[in-house]
Each structure stands twice: as C-alpha cells, then as structure tokens.
Amino acid sequence: MMLPVETPSRALAVYAHPDDPEVAVGGTLARWAAAGAEVWIVVTTRGDKGSADPDVEVQDLVRRRRQESEAAAAVLGAAGHVILDHADGDLAVDDSVLRRELVRLVREKKPDVVCCPDPTAVFFGDSYVNHRDHRATGFAAVDAVAPAAGNPHYFPELAAEGLGPHVVTSLLLTGTLEPNAYVDIAGTLDRKIDALYKHRSQLADHGEGFRDFMRERAEEAGRAVGVRHAELFRRIQL
C-alpha cells in the first residue's frame, strides 16, 4: 500500500545532472515550497556531457546549464540551489569527497527529508539502464544521511567549523522499482513542466511534445495511487 507524504519543514533534493530534480521530483518540490517549506536543490555534476554535438564548447554548455538550473529552481520556488563541481559521467559509487560535500550540506540546511535517486534501481524493463551518475549520487546521498550527517565522528573537521550533527527523519528515493509512498502533484504539475522547460539545452530536440509525455507519466503514477497526478517514492523512515 502506498501512503501520502506530508509536507516537511525543510527538504534537500540531491540529483546528478542539472535537469534531474525537475524530472524526478519537480512537482513535489513545487508543492512543498508553495506550502511554506524551505526547499534546497543540490546537483552533483556540472552537466558537461549533456550534449551529443561533438562541436559544442564545453565551458559554454556548463555555463548555460548552470543558468538553466537557476531559472528552473526559481520556478519551483526553491530557497536556493547548489551545483557541485564534479565531472558529468565520472562519479564513483563510493566517493568520499562527494559524501563529505553532501554531509556538509545536510548539516548546513538541516532538512527533515532528503530526496535522491534510488541507487539500487539499475535496469528499467528491457530498454533503459539507469545512468551511473544517478546511482553514484543516490549512494552518496544515502550514505551521507545514514549515518554520516547525524554522527559526530564522521568528518569531525565539519563539527570544528560549527557544523554539528543533524539527523534526517526520512529519505525519499525516486526512480525506484519499489515505490511505497507518493505526493499528489495535481496542483503543481504545470509548474514542474515549466521548470523543466527552462532546460532548453536538453529539450531542443523534443519540442512541446515533451509536455504531453511528462503529463502522461504523472497521470500513470496518479492512477497507481488514486489521484489525478502523482510522483512516486520509496520512503525510508529513519
């Protein structure tokens, strides 16, 4: 049985590429922000491989994707967003540097809930393999939350800076094969899609038809839980 997720006071969304938060959890973040939650978005890579054009100028692409991410976060109503400086496609599944960066952010922002990719989801049917950056980001976020951020013996240098332990109450894993919770996004689906369309560098070949695709995905998720539009999660209560 899938149960609804209540709006937290503070939330942190951790994803790999600049457009991932909007695709995975944009409706939820918009709903929470509209309800008064403090929502922060973290992107772990620069998105520097986000083009199939061999002639693209990589630094121009990185700058453009950062601007697109800023614009999308504003549409969702986020309190702010952070883009870390890791290369697209090169994240390691067990990266202590990334884990430390995420522990710092959890202790700074003090979220009740952290959203991130489900790192255990690899194959979706027979046509899609989950990107390695999604899996690596998911593992880093999970490991940062449980147990590192809440334990003073992990990264004690952060405590010396005044960033003491913070305990997150739940993880919401997206892109999961084992959903057990949902958020009704009927009121914020349009804002999710509008935010996603700020990433024009990624949607130039899709046109306006991608709006219909995203709406269909939300409708399919909604049917699974008896609402019009939804986003589904694997919720881990800590």
Backbone bond lengths (Angstrom), bond angles and torsions (degrees), N, CA, C in turn:
res aa  C-N    CA-C-N  psi(-1)  N-CA   C-N-CA  omega(-1)  CA-C   N-CA-C  phi
1 M - - - 1.470 - - 1.524 109.83 -
2 M 1.329 116.78 131.64 1.467 120.81 178.54 1.526 110.13 -96.36
3 L 1.314 115.98 133.12 1.455 122.12 -176.42 1.522 110.45 -112.56
4 P 1.348 117.35 151.15 1.471 119.94 179.28 1.517 111.69 -71.46
5 V 1.331 115.56 150.78 1.462 122.52 177.79 1.518 108.73 -98.24
6 E 1.319 116.76 130.13 1.454 120.91 178.00 1.531 110.37 -78.23
7 T 1.322 115.80 156.49 1.467 120.74 178.78 1.526 110.16 -72.49
8 P 1.320 117.66 124.94 1.472 120.16 178.00 1.527 110.95 -81.43
9 S 1.320 115.93 170.34 1.463 120.13 172.90 1.523 111.20 -76.84
10 R 1.334 116.04 -39.74 1.464 121.95 -179.84 1.518 108.96 -139.65
11 A 1.322 115.91 140.95 1.463 120.70 -178.94 1.515 109.74 -139.12
12 L 1.329 115.12 147.21 1.453 122.77 176.51 1.524 107.57 -126.21
13 A 1.332 116.77 125.43 1.460 122.19 178.89 1.521 108.12 -110.14
14 V 1.335 117.46 122.64 1.455 122.79 -174.31 1.525 109.01 -118.77
15 Y 1.342 115.80 115.37 1.472 120.18 -176.69 1.521 110.20 -138.38
16 A 1.326 115.57 166.21 1.457 121.15 -168.38 1.519 114.16 -82.88
17 H 1.330 117.38 -43.70 1.467 121.43 -171.34 1.525 110.25 -121.56
18 P 1.325 118.40 157.93 1.464 120.52 -172.28 1.521 116.13 -57.52
19 D 1.336 119.94 -27.32 1.465 119.74 178.96 1.520 113.35 -97.51
20 D 1.329 118.26 -4.71 1.470 120.69 -175.73 1.532 114.11 -62.82
21 P 1.344 119.66 -41.96 1.470 117.90 -178.62 1.521 112.73 -59.78
22 E 1.336 116.94 -40.00 1.460 119.64 -178.92 1.527 110.98 -66.36
23 V 1.326 116.79 -42.98 1.463 120.83 179.96 1.523 110.51 -63.83
24 A 1.324 116.55 -47.36 1.461 120.59 -170.39 1.520 113.93 -80.18
25 V 1.342 116.75 -40.45 1.464 118.69 -166.79 1.525 112.30 -144.86
26 G 1.330 117.51 17.90 1.458 120.51 -174.95 1.513 114.57 -60.00
27 G 1.321 117.55 -41.02 1.459 120.12 179.60 1.509 112.30 -64.92
28 T 1.317 115.99 -39.54 1.466 121.19 178.57 1.519 111.27 -66.27
29 L 1.326 117.16 -47.05 1.464 119.94 -179.63 1.523 111.20 -61.78
30 A 1.338 116.58 -40.03 1.464 120.51 178.65 1.525 110.74 -64.89
31 R 1.332 116.79 -40.82 1.466 119.80 179.26 1.521 110.68 -64.78
32 W 1.316 116.91 -44.72 1.456 119.52 -179.77 1.515 111.55 -64.54
33 A 1.334 117.09 -43.60 1.463 120.10 -179.97 1.521 110.93 -61.64
34 A 1.334 116.66 -41.58 1.462 120.64 179.53 1.527 111.83 -64.36
35 A 1.337 115.75 -27.73 1.465 120.54 179.91 1.526 112.12 -86.29
36 G 1.336 117.53 0.37 1.449 121.15 175.78 1.511 115.62 103.89
37 A 1.336 117.86 3.59 1.458 120.12 178.15 1.530 110.60 -72.54
38 E 1.314 115.81 150.39 1.462 121.45 173.46 1.527 107.31 -89.95
39 V 1.313 116.36 112.30 1.461 121.92 -173.57 1.526 109.82 -113.27
40 W 1.319 115.74 126.64 1.456 121.94 176.36 1.520 109.69 -118.71
41 I 1.333 116.15 141.60 1.457 122.22 -179.76 1.527 108.77 -117.18
42 V 1.325 116.16 131.89 1.462 122.64 177.70 1.526 108.46 -121.76
43 V 1.330 116.17 130.06 1.459 122.28 175.89 1.525 106.53 -117.00
44 T 1.330 116.78 127.78 1.460 119.02 -170.11 1.525 114.06 -86.37
45 T 1.333 119.36 -19.53 1.466 120.47 -179.69 1.524 111.16 -121.33
46 R 1.338 114.55 165.19 1.461 121.01 179.23 1.525 112.71 -77.72
47 G 1.331 117.27 -12.71 1.457 119.70 -176.20 1.508 113.40 70.58
48 D 1.337 117.04 28.69 1.460 120.91 -171.79 1.527 114.22 -76.65
49 K 1.334 117.17 -7.59 1.462 119.66 175.76 1.532 110.97 -109.51
50 G 1.316 116.54 20.14 1.452 121.21 -176.64 1.511 113.93 -83.20
51 S 1.329 117.09 43.08 1.460 121.64 176.49 1.521 108.87 -157.53
52 A 1.337 115.67 141.04 1.470 120.74 175.29 1.522 112.01 -93.95
53 D 1.342 116.70 2.75 1.464 121.60 -179.80 1.522 109.62 -80.95
54 P 1.340 119.41 115.02 1.470 120.45 -178.38 1.521 113.35 -66.61
55 D 1.326 117.65 -17.16 1.458 121.18 -176.95 1.528 113.43 -97.64
56 V 1.324 117.15 1.12 1.454 119.15 -177.66 1.528 109.48 -65.11
57 E 1.321 116.26 142.50 1.460 122.07 174.70 1.529 107.54 -83.30
58 V 1.326 116.50 113.49 1.456 121.29 -170.18 1.523 111.86 -59.91
59 Q 1.315 118.25 -44.21 1.463 119.61 -178.46 1.526 111.47 -64.79
60 D 1.326 117.00 -35.07 1.459 119.94 175.54 1.531 110.26 -64.91
61 L 1.331 115.70 -40.89 1.464 119.78 178.41 1.521 110.71 -62.82
62 V 1.312 116.95 -43.34 1.465 120.70 179.83 1.522 110.45 -61.39
63 R 1.334 117.04 -45.39 1.470 120.06 179.00 1.521 110.94 -62.39
64 R 1.327 115.93 -42.41 1.454 119.15 -178.84 1.525 111.30 -64.60
65 R 1.313 115.95 -41.63 1.463 118.93 -178.45 1.530 111.27 -68.50
66 R 1.320 117.36 -33.19 1.456 119.76 175.30 1.539 110.14 -64.58
67 Q 1.316 117.08 -43.72 1.463 120.55 178.04 1.523 111.25 -63.44
68 E 1.322 116.34 -40.86 1.462 120.12 178.27 1.529 110.72 -63.24
69 S 1.313 116.42 -40.70 1.457 120.52 179.75 1.521 111.43 -64.57
70 E 1.326 116.97 -40.62 1.459 121.18 177.10 1.528 110.88 -61.20
71 A 1.328 115.78 -44.74 1.464 120.17 -179.18 1.523 111.22 -65.04
72 A 1.317 116.70 -40.73 1.469 120.61 -179.49 1.521 110.88 -66.05
73 A 1.332 117.19 -42.29 1.464 120.35 179.04 1.520 110.98 -61.48
74 A 1.323 117.05 -36.81 1.464 120.74 178.09 1.524 110.96 -64.81
75 V 1.328 116.97 -41.19 1.472 120.40 178.43 1.522 110.42 -61.34
76 L 1.322 117.27 -40.19 1.462 120.46 -179.11 1.521 112.61 -72.70
77 G 1.322 117.30 -16.34 1.455 120.71 -178.53 1.510 113.61 86.54
78 A 1.330 116.87 20.83 1.461 120.39 -178.89 1.520 111.57 -65.74
79 A 1.327 115.71 148.76 1.459 120.72 176.02 1.522 110.80 -69.69
80 G 1.332 115.81 -27.49 1.447 120.33 178.32 1.510 110.76 177.12
81 H 1.328 115.68 172.13 1.456 119.77 177.93 1.519 109.27 -144.53
82 V 1.326 114.63 154.62 1.459 122.33 -177.58 1.520 107.59 -131.37
83 I 1.332 116.38 132.28 1.465 120.88 173.70 1.521 107.77 -114.70
84 L 1.319 115.95 118.61 1.461 121.09 178.62 1.525 109.64 -80.82
85 D 1.314 116.14 168.28 1.463 119.88 -167.27 1.529 112.69 -106.55
86 H 1.338 116.70 43.45 1.458 120.88 178.73 1.527 110.06 -96.12
87 A 1.315 115.41 147.56 1.455 120.22 -179.95 1.521 110.49 -73.46
88 D 1.307 115.54 136.31 1.460 123.32 175.16 1.529 109.23 -58.36
89 G 1.334 116.44 130.18 1.453 121.35 175.47 1.502 115.48 87.14
90 D 1.348 118.14 -4.69 1.461 121.13 -174.30 1.523 113.79 -113.26
91 L 1.320 118.86 6.60 1.459 119.71 -179.36 1.528 110.69 -67.03
92 A 1.317 115.66 136.58 1.460 120.91 175.93 1.523 109.25 -92.35
93 V 1.326 115.80 148.75 1.463 119.87 -178.30 1.525 111.06 -63.85
94 D 1.311 117.91 -34.01 1.462 121.09 178.45 1.525 108.58 -119.97
95 D 1.323 115.75 81.10 1.469 122.29 -174.92 1.525 108.32 -110.05
96 S 1.325 116.33 106.13 1.463 119.73 -176.43 1.527 111.96 -68.66
97 V 1.333 117.23 -28.44 1.466 119.85 178.26 1.524 110.05 -65.94
98 L 1.328 116.61 -47.87 1.462 120.65 178.53 1.522 110.46 -63.65
99 R 1.320 116.81 -42.20 1.467 119.36 -179.82 1.528 110.62 -60.44
100 R 1.316 116.71 -42.11 1.471 119.85 178.66 1.524 110.79 -63.41
101 E 1.327 117.69 -41.80 1.463 120.74 178.13 1.527 110.76 -59.62
102 L 1.313 116.42 -40.43 1.464 119.63 -178.94 1.519 111.73 -73.49
103 V 1.331 117.72 -36.25 1.463 120.00 173.98 1.529 109.54 -59.88
104 R 1.332 117.17 -44.12 1.463 120.15 177.50 1.529 110.71 -56.24
105 L 1.331 116.91 -46.59 1.457 120.01 -177.08 1.526 111.69 -67.55
106 V 1.317 117.64 -38.89 1.461 120.07 177.01 1.521 110.14 -62.60
107 R 1.315 117.06 -42.75 1.472 119.23 -179.80 1.528 111.71 -70.83
108 E 1.323 117.47 -30.46 1.469 120.32 177.30 1.528 111.28 -72.47
109 K 1.342 117.04 -49.04 1.458 121.42 -171.39 1.527 113.05 -87.01
110 K 1.320 117.10 -21.38 1.464 123.47 176.37 1.545 112.79 53.72
111 P 1.320 117.26 54.55 1.467 118.62 -179.49 1.521 112.38 -74.13
112 D 1.325 115.56 150.26 1.467 120.95 168.70 1.524 110.20 -77.63
113 V 1.342 114.93 -36.06 1.463 122.33 -174.93 1.518 109.01 -127.31
114 V 1.330 116.47 139.25 1.454 122.29 171.13 1.522 108.59 -118.84
115 C 1.330 116.05 126.77 1.466 122.80 175.18 1.518 108.48 -101.66
116 C 1.323 116.39 138.43 1.459 120.66 178.89 1.517 109.24 -162.11
117 P 1.330 118.71 168.76 1.461 120.23 177.16 1.527 111.23 -67.07
118 D 1.325 116.12 148.38 1.460 121.15 172.34 1.532 107.59 -74.52
119 P 1.332 118.39 110.15 1.463 119.15 -174.54 1.517 113.76 -73.61
120 T 1.331 117.38 -12.22 1.469 120.09 -178.76 1.516 112.15 -87.04
121 A 1.327 118.00 -9.31 1.470 121.76 -179.89 1.522 108.66 -87.40
122 V 1.315 117.26 114.44 1.464 121.67 -176.41 1.524 111.47 -113.44
123 F 1.326 117.04 -54.21 1.464 121.14 -176.09 1.524 109.74 -109.58
124 F 1.335 116.32 127.62 1.455 122.46 177.12 1.531 107.31 -109.90
125 G 1.325 116.49 103.41 1.451 119.67 -175.56 1.516 110.32 61.83
126 D 1.330 115.33 -143.90 1.468 119.87 -179.14 1.518 111.90 -116.11
127 S 1.367 115.71 24.61 1.467 117.40 -175.66 1.515 114.90 -136.74
128 Y 1.340 118.65 0.66 1.464 118.94 -177.13 1.517 110.24 -146.55
129 V 1.321 115.35 132.29 1.464 122.78 173.80 1.525 107.54 -111.31
130 N 1.312 116.10 125.57 1.461 120.52 -178.25 1.529 110.22 -63.28
131 H 1.326 116.27 132.36 1.466 123.31 -176.80 1.527 110.06 -57.50
132 R 1.320 116.25 139.50 1.469 120.64 -179.49 1.518 111.71 -59.54
133 D 1.335 118.38 -34.41 1.463 120.38 178.42 1.523 111.32 -65.04
134 H 1.335 117.50 -35.09 1.461 120.16 177.08 1.528 109.74 -63.02
135 R 1.342 115.39 -45.75 1.462 119.54 -178.72 1.523 111.04 -66.08
136 A 1.344 116.80 -44.37 1.461 120.15 -179.47 1.523 111.57 -64.22
137 T 1.334 116.45 -41.73 1.469 120.26 177.54 1.516 110.95 -64.17
138 G 1.334 116.61 -41.31 1.455 119.83 178.57 1.517 112.14 -61.47
139 F 1.335 117.23 -46.97 1.464 119.61 178.97 1.526 110.94 -63.24
140 A 1.330 117.72 -41.94 1.460 120.16 -179.52 1.527 111.13 -62.82
141 A 1.337 116.73 -41.79 1.462 120.33 179.92 1.527 111.08 -67.07
142 V 1.322 116.81 -44.20 1.464 120.24 179.01 1.519 110.17 -61.85
143 D 1.330 116.95 -45.96 1.462 120.12 -178.89 1.528 112.06 -68.13
144 A 1.328 116.63 -31.86 1.471 119.60 176.67 1.517 111.00 -66.41
145 V 1.325 115.58 -37.83 1.469 120.36 -178.45 1.527 111.34 -77.34
146 A 1.316 116.75 -45.48 1.459 121.27 -172.80 1.523 110.12 -129.58
147 P 1.336 116.86 99.54 1.472 126.76 13.77 1.527 115.00 -114.44
148 A 1.334 119.93 1.67 1.466 120.95 -160.29 1.528 114.32 -59.86
149 A 1.345 117.69 -47.63 1.470 119.37 -173.12 1.521 112.40 -63.54
150 G 1.327 116.89 -29.80 1.458 120.13 -176.58 1.512 114.88 -95.70
151 N 1.331 117.20 3.59 1.465 120.64 -176.52 1.529 109.38 -116.54
152 P 1.334 118.59 121.48 1.467 120.74 -174.99 1.526 113.88 -66.27
153 H 1.327 117.43 -15.28 1.461 120.05 -177.50 1.525 112.58 -85.83
154 Y 1.341 117.08 -8.44 1.461 120.73 172.46 1.524 108.38 -89.65
155 F 1.314 116.33 129.07 1.458 123.21 177.70 1.533 111.43 48.63
156 P 1.335 116.91 60.58 1.477 120.15 -177.96 1.525 112.79 -60.84
157 E 1.324 117.63 -21.01 1.470 119.20 177.59 1.524 110.85 -63.06
158 L 1.325 117.67 -26.70 1.467 120.10 177.10 1.527 110.46 -70.29
159 A 1.324 115.93 -40.37 1.465 119.40 176.85 1.526 110.45 -61.88
160 A 1.329 116.29 -35.66 1.460 120.23 178.81 1.523 111.70 -65.11
161 E 1.356 116.39 -22.75 1.460 121.54 176.35 1.527 112.02 -87.24
162 G 1.335 116.43 -0.33 1.455 120.44 -177.81 1.514 114.37 96.70
163 L 1.331 116.70 6.04 1.468 120.38 179.68 1.514 108.63 -99.67
164 G 1.333 114.77 83.42 1.452 120.46 -179.39 1.510 112.40 -75.97
165 P 1.322 117.97 174.21 1.463 122.21 -176.30 1.522 112.49 -58.94
166 H 1.322 114.68 146.73 1.457 121.48 173.29 1.526 108.49 -137.41
167 V 1.320 116.63 130.29 1.464 121.96 -178.31 1.527 109.60 -99.29
168 V 1.321 116.49 120.83 1.466 123.34 175.17 1.522 108.40 -84.25
169 T 1.328 117.07 137.05 1.465 119.46 -175.18 1.524 113.45 -85.96
170 S 1.346 117.67 -26.26 1.465 117.51 178.24 1.520 111.61 -156.80
171 L 1.318 114.23 150.99 1.452 124.30 171.97 1.513 108.61 -105.95
172 L 1.336 116.38 137.77 1.461 121.69 172.76 1.525 107.26 -117.94
173 L 1.324 116.44 109.28 1.455 122.30 -176.57 1.525 109.77 -95.29
174 T 1.325 115.71 129.37 1.461 121.33 -178.76 1.528 110.13 -106.87
175 G 1.344 115.61 168.53 1.448 119.94 -176.41 1.511 110.41 58.70
176 T 1.320 115.75 41.49 1.453 121.77 -172.51 1.523 111.74 -102.68
177 L 1.307 115.63 152.80 1.462 121.79 174.05 1.525 111.24 -95.04
178 E 1.325 116.48 -1.33 1.467 121.12 -177.00 1.529 110.82 -132.57
179 P 1.327 118.83 62.53 1.468 119.70 -178.91 1.524 111.95 -70.15
180 N 1.333 115.07 143.23 1.466 120.11 175.57 1.520 112.11 -138.55
181 A 1.342 117.48 6.46 1.462 121.65 -178.18 1.520 109.16 -152.79
182 Y 1.330 115.55 162.71 1.465 119.12 -178.05 1.520 110.69 -152.11
183 V 1.334 114.47 162.31 1.464 122.91 169.80 1.522 107.28 -125.07
184 D 1.319 116.00 131.26 1.463 122.97 175.95 1.529 107.87 -76.05
185 I 1.333 116.61 116.13 1.476 120.20 -176.99 1.529 111.78 -113.57
186 A 1.329 117.21 22.88 1.467 119.45 -179.25 1.526 111.28 -56.17
187 G 1.320 117.13 -36.46 1.461 120.57 -177.63 1.516 114.50 -81.99
188 T 1.328 117.64 -10.78 1.466 119.92 -175.31 1.530 112.84 -128.89
189 L 1.324 117.83 8.49 1.466 119.25 179.50 1.521 111.28 -60.65
190 D 1.322 117.22 -42.70 1.466 119.31 -179.65 1.521 111.23 -62.74
191 R 1.333 116.96 -37.31 1.461 119.54 178.82 1.525 110.02 -68.20
192 K 1.313 117.56 -38.99 1.476 121.19 175.31 1.522 110.39 -56.48
193 I 1.331 116.04 -47.95 1.465 120.12 -177.14 1.520 110.76 -68.86
194 D 1.337 116.98 -39.48 1.461 119.86 177.18 1.527 110.77 -61.14
195 A 1.337 116.68 -40.21 1.459 120.52 178.11 1.523 110.59 -65.30
196 L 1.317 116.06 -42.01 1.463 119.75 179.61 1.524 111.02 -61.58
197 Y 1.326 116.87 -36.54 1.461 120.21 -178.23 1.525 112.82 -74.11
198 K 1.313 117.91 -4.53 1.464 119.19 169.78 1.526 110.92 -70.59
199 H 1.327 116.64 -18.62 1.467 121.49 179.35 1.526 109.19 -88.56
200 R 1.316 115.53 65.18 1.468 120.28 -175.89 1.524 112.33 -64.99
201 S 1.310 117.87 -27.80 1.464 120.26 179.32 1.523 111.48 -63.30
202 Q 1.332 116.28 -24.18 1.461 120.19 -178.57 1.524 112.82 -98.18
203 L 1.322 117.46 -17.28 1.469 120.67 -172.47 1.520 113.34 -113.05
204 A 1.319 117.04 8.11 1.466 119.72 -176.59 1.515 112.38 -58.76
205 D 1.329 117.34 -32.66 1.461 120.66 -177.55 1.524 113.23 -89.89
206 H 1.323 117.38 -5.49 1.459 120.43 -175.51 1.523 113.22 -98.94
207 G 1.320 117.32 -26.98 1.457 120.02 -178.91 1.518 111.68 64.80
208 E 1.315 114.88 -164.04 1.459 120.74 -177.09 1.527 112.64 -73.11
209 G 1.328 117.66 -13.37 1.456 120.00 -179.92 1.510 113.36 -63.63
210 F 1.334 117.44 -21.00 1.454 119.87 179.06 1.525 111.56 -66.55
211 R 1.319 116.54 -26.32 1.470 119.23 175.33 1.525 110.54 -59.29
212 D 1.343 115.96 -44.48 1.462 119.74 179.62 1.518 111.16 -63.33
213 F 1.327 116.37 -38.85 1.462 120.06 178.77 1.525 111.03 -61.97
214 M 1.324 117.42 -45.88 1.458 120.43 -179.52 1.523 111.22 -66.24
215 R 1.321 116.69 -36.55 1.463 119.89 177.82 1.531 110.36 -65.65
216 E 1.325 116.23 -40.70 1.468 119.73 178.83 1.524 111.53 -64.03
217 R 1.328 116.43 -39.15 1.461 120.07 177.66 1.525 110.84 -62.36
218 A 1.329 116.99 -43.25 1.463 120.88 179.96 1.526 111.00 -67.12
219 E 1.327 116.46 -35.73 1.465 120.17 177.45 1.525 110.91 -67.22
220 E 1.324 116.87 -41.21 1.468 120.47 178.43 1.528 110.67 -61.81
221 A 1.330 116.81 -44.15 1.457 120.20 177.55 1.523 110.74 -64.46
222 G 1.334 116.10 -39.35 1.457 119.55 178.98 1.513 112.91 -62.31
223 R 1.327 116.76 -40.24 1.472 119.89 179.59 1.528 110.89 -61.00
224 A 1.308 117.40 -31.91 1.463 120.45 -178.32 1.526 112.39 -68.10
225 V 1.355 116.80 -21.50 1.463 119.63 -176.14 1.526 112.61 -123.69
226 G 1.340 117.54 3.44 1.456 120.75 174.76 1.508 115.44 83.11
227 V 1.347 117.64 26.59 1.464 120.69 173.98 1.523 107.86 -127.20
228 R 1.335 116.41 172.98 1.465 119.03 -175.36 1.532 111.90 -71.53
229 H 1.335 116.31 -48.45 1.468 121.26 -179.41 1.524 108.57 -137.98
230 A 1.321 116.87 140.17 1.466 119.80 -177.92 1.519 111.23 -149.47
231 E 1.328 114.34 162.53 1.453 123.54 164.45 1.518 107.11 -119.83
232 L 1.327 115.80 137.07 1.470 121.59 -173.91 1.526 110.59 -106.40
233 F 1.334 115.45 150.29 1.457 122.38 -176.01 1.525 110.98 -142.00
234 R 1.306 114.04 155.39 1.458 120.96 161.61 1.527 106.47 -98.80
235 R 1.318 116.28 109.68 1.468 120.38 -176.30 1.528 109.82 -93.35
236 I 1.323 115.23 129.15 1.457 122.47 175.08 1.523 107.08 -114.10
237 Q 1.322 116.49 113.43 1.458 120.91 179.29 1.518 108.11 -87.78
238 L 1.326 116.42 125.65 1.461 121.48 -175.42 1.527 111.23 -104.70
